[in-house]
Amino acid sequence: MIDINISLIVENFFNLIKDEDVVAIDAYKYDKEIIDEIVKLIILRKKNIFFVATTNSQARYYDQLGQRTISLNEKEIDIALEFVNQIDQYNNFIKKNTTSFIRDKMVSQSALNLIVVVDKRNVVDNLDKDIYLEISSFAWQRTLINLQSYGVARIVLYKDGSYFKTEIGHYLIRLSLDSNITLEDFEYSVRNVPGVLETGLFLGVADTLFIFDEDNKDHLETRKRN
């Protein structure tokens, strides 16, 4: 399991938040720990922040902590924190862990400053062609068959063999993309496949990189978009 210095990430993230900003936190496995750290800094530094909850669990947790939340329908996001699996030199990145790629995409497109957190070993020249997709659970086998024209597609399962479901109740597909298909062509054309709702491929939306190093947990490199 990757060992991350959450306090260091939160400190750097919080320093970029302005008073009255609208903030979104990725529904990552550490999201509640991150929210706890942010709330401590809010109290300590007396900063006013609105949160956009990216999951139902987050919404309940913000309410428990007495934090102000706002809907994405009401206001755009000023700054968001996203954990990613891999990112390239053109600010394209891949996510594989999600509660909903639909929500992830909406947050990334809304955020004025999208900050992505990534292991330094996963900052690459070219992204792997191992893509995850969110699909409708209705007649999902048909969608899976149609996706085979892009490469080798398979349904994502839990260890017990049951289907992985997003918070919204959709399924995930893992696709090994054929080498002759570019990521850009895939991202735009795959939406024509009935049942495909969203992908874990994000093209050119990262604004700031937080690059951590497992071997040096007290160091966090920050890179701004070129």
N, C-alpha and C positions, 0 to 999 in steps of 0.2 A: 504494500500500500504506500502511495506517495506521501511523504511527510512534508507538510507545508507550514510555513510560519504565518498563521492567520493574522496575528497581531500586526506584523509588519505590513502585510497587504492592506489591512484595514486602515492603518495609520496613513499610508501613502494615498489611498483612495479618499479618505476623509479630508485630507489636505486640499484636494481638488474640488470639494463640494463647497458651493457658495450658499449664503443664507437664502432661504426660501426655495432652494432647488428641489426639483422632483427627482427622486432617486429610485432605481430599480436594482435588485440583487438577484443574480442567477439562482434558480432553484437547484443549487448544487448540494452535495451531501453535507457540506459545512455551512449551509445558509443560515441556520439559526445561530450558530456560533459567531458568524460574521455580523448578523443583525445585533446580537448582544454587545459585541465590541463597538459597533457604531452607536448604539444607544448610550453606552457609557461615555463616549466622546461628545455626543449631543448634550448630555447633562453637564459634563465637565466644561465644555467650551461655549455652552449656551447658544447653540446654533439651531435655527428653525428649519426643519426639513419635512417634505412630504414624501411618502413612500408609495410606489405602485407595487401592489402584491402580485407576484407572478404565479402563485399557486393558492389554492384554498387554504392550505396549511399555513402559508405565510400570512394570509389575511387574518386568520385567527390569532396568530402569534403577535402581529403588530397590535391588534386590539388588546391582547393580554398585557402588552408592554405599555399601553396608553399612547401609542404613536399615531400620528396623523397619516391617513392614507387618502389617495385620490385615484380616480379611474383614468385610464388612458383615453377614455372618451372625453374627459374634461380638459386635460392638459397634456402636452408632449413631455417626454422625459428629458431632463437636462443631462443626467449622467447615469450610466449603468455599468455594472460589474458582471462580467461573463467569464466563465471558466471554459477553456477550449482544449481539444485534444492535439491540434496541430495548426500551425499558421505558416504562411509563406511570405516571401519578400514583397508581395503585392497586397498585403493585408487581407488576403483570402484565408478563411479558416474553416476547419471541420469540427463539428460537435458530434459526439456519439452518445453522451449521457444526457438524458433530457426527461422532463415530465411532459413536455409538449414542444415540438419544433415550431408549431404554429405560433405559440406565445413567444418563443425565443426570437423568431423572425420579426414579429411585431415590435418587440422591445428594441431589437438591434436597429430597425429602420426608424424608430421614433427618437432614439437617443442622440442628443447633440454631441455627446462625448461618450463613445462606447469603449470601455476599457476591458481588454481581454487579458486573462491570466493564463500563462502557459509555461510549461517546463522548458528550460533552455534546450533540452535535447530534442524538443519537438518544434523548434524554429527551423524551418527547412527551405531549401530553394524551390522545391516542387512538392505539392501535396500528394499524399497517397491517394489512390483511387479506390478507397474503401469508404463508401458513403452509406449513411443511414437515412431512411425515409420514413415519414409518418403517413400511414395509409388508412383508409376507411376499413372498419371490420366487416362491412357488408360485402359479401362475395369476394373476400380478399384473395382467394385462390386465383381468380381471374386477373386481378391486378398483378399478382406475383408472376403469373405466366407472361403477361405483357411486358413486364420488366426484364424478362430474360433476354429481350432484344438488345439490352444495354450491357449485359454481362451476366454474371452468376448471382442470382437473387435468392435469398432465403429468409424465412420468417425468424424473428428474434424471440427466443424462448427464455424463461426462467430456468434455473437449475433443475427444478422439479418437472420440467417438460411442459408447463403451462405457458400460454401466450403472454408475452410482455405487453402491457397496456399502458398507454399514456394516461395522464389524469383525466383527459376528456373521453377516454375509452377507445382510442384508436390503437392500431397495431403498428409495430416497427418492422421494417425490412432492412436487412443488411445486403448491400450490393457491391460486388467487386466489379468495378467498371472496366469495360474493354479498353485496351491501351490506345485504340484508334479513335476514341471519343474524347473530346476535350471536356474539361469540367464546365466551361462556359456553355458549350452546346448542350451538355446534359442538363444543366440547371434550367435552361429555358425551354427545352423540348420535353422533358419528362413530365411537365405539368399537363401535357396533352393526354397522358395515360389516365383513363378513368379510374378513380379510386385513390390516386396520388394526391395527398393534401399538402405536404411540405417536405423539404429535405433538410439535412444537417449540414449542408454546404452553404457558406456565407461568403459572398463575393465582394471584396473591397469595402467592407463596412467598418472594419476596426480602425479606431482613431488613436488609441494609446495602448501600448503593450506593457504589461507587468510580467517580466521574465524572472522566474525563480529558479534556484539551483539547489537540488536536494543535498549536495555536498557542502553547500555554504548557505545555511538557512537564514543567516543574518544579513544577507545581501539580496536586494531586489533591484534589477535593472529596469529602468523606464525608457521606453522608446516612443517618440511621437511619430505620427503619420508623416510620410515624406510629402 
